[in-house]
């Protein structure tokens, strides 16, 4: 007989939101050690930095020693954050780490000194779900529950502005948010999506605050983080859902590709998919320096066979970078923070020139 325990959850991480975890949760000892399952853990220490978690409303709330957190098993491969993975086995009493602000749980394998060590937490058990009314036996909750399903075919006739970057913290979200704001103020109905990365609502909430009529992430599709081999089906599912809306159907979609074009989150798969790229009306590239700008153009030309519409990010903070991009790469260079109107103008002109490709799914 499996013994379950009722546990009071102090903090519910945003990554768990599809599972609809209750503050009064039932926890079981049988844990499925796979990405996407929801665990209850007890935080073991206090921290002075990187010491908050995002809750399902998007608020950042502090974590303290003794807090019981509902988080999601997952991996992370962040250049400027933690790297970690799901252990092969997990049992109550084991120690696990909090790998990101969205409450992803795993075994930390590498630490960036800028953020210090992650929170350590004691595993209490698997949060159980009781999906049918009157169920007396629960099953381990998973963020696939109530998720947008991945799609084998693309059914979206709406132009997409893809915002990519050379790495994390390159300025992608700033550019995407300014594009949502500017295109919306220009009279277009704009939806937003984050197609790759590690679970966190912050970026799409910023885009909704900027005027997006819809804002979805891969987490809405039941993924804790994205990986090569799964991002295309997830992206199709999200874009199909946006296009299917009767009340909030947009004129254009701004889609951020989290992490970098050489990272481990499956960005390359999306950029190589003919169906998804057929929707690409503009390709905005964020880069931190001239070398990143040059490398991005080389990859887009030689590997992805896509045109970069405009360069943004820290590389365009002053005339030095902007002059290099214009003179050596022959591309527009516009800083999203300082000249958002110009960025919107360049992208809107590209959207106006877009014509749909042949409908259908990618191979």
C-alpha positions in Angstrom: 0.0 0.0 0.0 1.4 3.4 -1.0 1.3 5.9 1.8 0.4 9.5 0.8 0.8 12.6 2.8 -1.1 15.9 2.7 1.5 18.8 2.5 1.0 22.5 2.7 2.7 24.2 -0.3 4.2 27.6 0.5 5.4 28.4 -3.0 4.0 27.1 -6.3 6.4 27.7 -9.2 5.2 29.1 -12.5 6.6 26.1 -14.3 4.0 23.8 -12.7 1.0 25.9 -13.8 -0.5 23.4 -16.3 -0.7 20.9 -13.4 -2.9 23.3 -11.4 -1.2 22.5 -8.1 -3.3 23.2 -4.9 -1.6 24.8 -1.9 -3.0 21.8 0.0 -1.4 19.0 -2.0 -1.3 15.2 -1.7 2.2 13.9 -2.0 3.2 10.3 -2.8 6.6 8.5 -2.4 6.7 7.0 -5.9 8.6 9.5 -8.1 8.9 9.3 -11.9 12.4 10.7 -12.5 11.5 12.3 -15.9 11.3 15.9 -17.1 7.9 17.5 -16.5 6.8 15.8 -13.3 5.9 17.9 -10.4 7.6 17.5 -7.0 7.2 19.0 -3.5 10.5 19.9 -2.0 11.7 21.7 1.2 14.2 24.5 0.8 17.3 23.8 3.0 19.0 27.2 3.3 18.6 31.0 2.8 20.4 32.8 0.0 21.3 36.5 -0.6 21.2 36.3 -4.4 19.1 34.4 -7.0 16.7 33.8 -4.1 13.2 34.1 -5.6 10.9 32.0 -7.7 8.2 33.0 -10.1 4.7 32.0 -9.1 1.8 31.2 -11.5 0.7 34.8 -11.5 4.1 35.9 -12.7 5.1 37.5 -9.3 8.6 36.9 -8.0 8.3 35.7 -4.5 11.2 35.0 -2.0 12.3 31.5 -1.1 13.4 30.9 2.5 14.8 28.0 4.4 11.9 25.7 5.4 9.6 26.8 2.6 7.9 23.9 0.7 8.0 24.5 -3.0 6.1 22.8 -5.8 8.5 22.7 -8.8 9.0 20.8 -12.1 11.7 18.3 -12.9 13.8 19.5 -15.8 17.2 20.3 -17.3 19.0 23.5 -17.9 22.0 24.4 -20.0 22.5 28.1 -19.5 25.7 29.8 -20.4 25.2 32.5 -17.8 23.3 30.5 -15.3 23.1 26.9 -13.9 23.5 23.7 -15.8 21.7 20.7 -14.5 19.8 17.5 -15.4 17.1 15.2 -14.1 18.7 12.5 -11.9 18.2 8.9 -13.0 16.4 8.0 -9.8 14.8 10.3 -7.1 13.3 9.3 -3.8 11.9 11.2 -0.8 14.8 12.5 1.4 17.1 13.0 -1.6 18.6 16.5 -2.2 17.9 18.3 -5.4 18.6 21.9 -6.7 16.4 24.7 -8.0 17.9 25.4 -11.4 16.0 28.6 -12.5 13.5 31.2 -11.4 10.6 29.3 -12.9 11.2 26.5 -10.3 12.9 23.9 -12.5 14.3 21.1 -10.3 17.3 18.9 -11.1 20.8 17.9 -10.1 23.1 20.9 -10.7 26.2 20.0 -12.7 27.7 23.4 -13.2 27.5 26.8 -11.6 28.1 30.3 -13.0 30.0 32.4 -10.4 27.9 35.4 -11.1 24.8 33.8 -9.5 26.5 31.6 -6.9 25.3 28.1 -5.9 21.7 27.2 -6.4 19.1 26.5 -3.6 19.4 23.0 -2.3 16.1 21.3 -1.4 15.0 18.1 0.3 12.6 16.0 -1.9 9.3 15.3 -0.1 7.6 13.4 -2.8 5.6 13.5 -6.1 2.7 15.9 -6.1 -0.4 13.8 -7.0 -3.1 14.7 -9.5 -6.7 13.5 -9.2 -8.0 14.3 -12.7 -11.5 12.6 -12.5 -14.1 13.7 -10.1 -14.2 11.3 -7.2 -10.8 9.8 -7.8 -9.4 8.3 -4.6 -6.0 7.2 -6.1 -3.9 9.9 -7.5 -1.2 9.8 -10.1 2.0 11.9 -10.3 1.2 15.3 -11.7 2.8 16.4 -15.0 2.8 19.7 -16.8 1.5 17.9 -19.9 -1.8 18.0 -18.0 -4.1 20.6 -19.7 -1.3 21.5 -22.1 -1.5 22.7 -25.7 -0.6 19.5 -27.8 2.4 19.5 -30.1 1.4 19.4 -33.8 2.6 17.3 -36.7 1.3 19.9 -39.2 1.4 23.7 -39.3 -1.9 25.4 -39.8 -1.1 29.0 -39.3 -1.4 31.6 -42.1 -0.1 34.5 -40.0 3.3 36.2 -40.6 5.8 35.7 -37.8 8.6 38.0 -36.7 11.3 35.7 -35.3 13.6 37.3 -32.7 16.8 35.3 -32.1 20.1 35.9 -30.4 23.7 34.7 -30.3 23.3 33.8 -26.6 21.2 34.5 -23.5 21.0 38.1 -22.3 21.7 39.4 -25.8 18.6 41.7 -25.9 16.0 39.4 -27.4 13.2 40.1 -25.0 13.8 43.9 -25.1 13.5 43.8 -28.9 10.5 41.5 -28.9 8.7 43.6 -26.3 9.4 46.9 -28.2 8.2 45.3 -31.4 4.9 44.1 -29.7 4.4 47.6 -28.3 5.2 49.5 -31.5 3.3 47.2 -33.9 0.3 47.3 -31.6 0.4 51.1 -31.4 0.6 51.1 -35.2 -2.8 49.5 -35.4 -1.9 45.8 -35.8 -3.2 43.0 -33.6 0.0 41.3 -32.3 0.4 37.9 -30.6 3.6 36.8 -28.8 5.2 33.5 -28.3 8.4 32.2 -26.7 9.3 29.0 -28.6 12.5 27.8 -26.8 14.3 28.1 -23.5 13.6 27.1 -19.8 10.3 27.7 -18.1 9.7 31.3 -17.0 6.6 33.5 -17.7 8.4 36.8 -17.3 9.2 37.4 -20.9 5.7 36.7 -22.3 4.1 38.6 -19.5 6.2 41.6 -20.5 5.0 41.2 -24.1 1.4 41.0 -22.9 1.9 44.2 -20.9 3.2 45.8 -24.1 -0.1 45.0 -25.9 0.0 41.4 -27.1 -3.5 40.0 -27.5 -2.1 36.5 -26.8 1.2 35.3 -25.3 2.2 31.6 -25.1 5.3 29.7 -24.2 6.6 26.2 -24.7 5.6 25.7 -21.1 2.0 26.0 -22.1 2.7 23.0 -24.4 3.8 20.9 -21.4 7.6 21.4 -21.8 9.8 22.3 -18.8 12.6 23.2 -21.1 13.2 22.7 -24.8 15.7 20.3 -26.5 16.7 19.4 -30.0 14.2 17.1 -31.6 11.0 18.4 -30.0 10.9 22.2 -30.6 9.4 22.1 -34.1 6.3 20.1 -33.0 5.9 22.4 -30.0 6.3 25.6 -32.1 3.7 24.3 -34.6 1.2 23.6 -31.8 1.7 27.0 -30.3 1.3 28.9 -33.6 -1.7 26.8 -34.5 -3.4 27.6 -31.2 -2.7 31.4 -31.7 -4.1 31.3 -35.2 -7.2 29.3 -34.2 -8.4 32.0 -31.8 -11.7 33.5 -32.9 -11.6 36.5 -30.5 -7.9 37.3 -30.4 -6.7 36.3 -33.9 -3.6 38.5 -34.6 -2.3 40.2 -37.7 1.3 39.3 -36.8 3.1 37.1 -34.3 6.3 38.1 -32.6 8.1 34.9 -31.6 11.2 34.9 -29.4 13.7 32.1 -29.6 15.1 31.8 -26.1 18.9 31.1 -25.6 21.2 31.3 -28.7 21.3 30.1 -32.2 24.2 27.7 -31.2 22.8 26.7 -27.8 21.2 23.4 -26.7 17.6 24.4 -26.6 16.6 23.4 -30.1 16.7 26.8 -31.8 18.5 25.3 -34.8 15.7 22.9 -35.5 13.2 25.7 -35.8 15.4 27.8 -38.0 15.9 24.8 -40.3 12.2 23.9 -40.6 10.8 25.0 -44.0 7.2 25.3 -42.8 8.0 27.5 -39.8 10.5 29.6 -41.7 7.9 30.0 -44.5 6.0 32.2 -42.0 9.0 34.3 -41.3 8.3 37.9 -42.3 11.3 39.3 -40.5 14.3 37.9 -38.7 15.6 40.1 -35.9 19.0 39.2 -34.5 20.3 40.3 -31.1 24.0 40.2 -30.5 26.4 41.5 -27.8 29.4 42.5 -29.9 30.6 42.8 -33.6 32.0 39.2 -33.5 28.6 37.9 -32.6 27.0 40.0 -35.4 29.5 38.5 -37.9 29.0 35.0 -36.7 25.2 35.3 -36.8 25.3 36.4 -40.4 27.6 33.5 -41.3 25.2 31.0 -39.7 22.1 32.6 -41.2 23.8 32.6 -44.7 25.5 29.2 -44.7 23.5 27.0 -42.4 20.0 28.4 -42.1 19.8 30.1 -45.5 17.8 32.9 -44.1 18.1 36.7 -44.4 18.7 38.8 -41.3 16.3 41.7 -41.4 18.0 43.8 -38.7 20.7 43.6 -36.0 19.9 44.8 -32.4 21.2 44.2 -28.9 24.3 45.5 -27.0 26.3 45.5 -30.3 24.2 48.5 -31.4 24.6 50.5 -28.2 26.7 53.1 -29.9 28.0 54.2 -33.3 31.0 51.8 -33.2 28.9 48.7 -33.4 26.2 50.2 -35.7 28.8 51.4 -38.1 30.5 48.0 -38.3 27.2 46.2 -39.0 26.2 48.7 -41.7 29.6 49.0 -43.4 30.9 45.4 -43.1 27.8 43.3 -43.0 25.5 45.5 -45.0 22.6 45.2 -42.5 20.5 47.7 -40.6 21.6 48.1 -37.0 19.0 49.5 -34.6 19.1 49.7 -30.8 15.8 48.5 -29.4 16.2 50.6 -26.2 17.2 53.9 -27.8 15.5 53.7 -31.2 12.5 51.4 -30.8 10.5 53.4 -33.4 13.1 52.8 -36.0 13.2 49.1 -35.2 9.5 48.9 -35.5 9.6 50.7 -38.9 12.2 48.3 -40.3 10.3 45.3 -39.2 6.9 46.6 -40.2 8.1 47.2 -43.7 9.3 43.6 -43.9 6.0 42.3 -42.6 4.2 44.4 -45.3 6.3 42.7 -48.0 5.7 39.2 -46.7 3.6 36.8 -48.8 2.6 33.3 -47.6 4.5 30.3 -48.8 2.9 27.0 -49.9 0.8 25.7 -47.0 1.7 22.4 -45.3 3.9 20.9 -42.7 7.7 20.6 -42.8 9.4 17.3 -43.3 
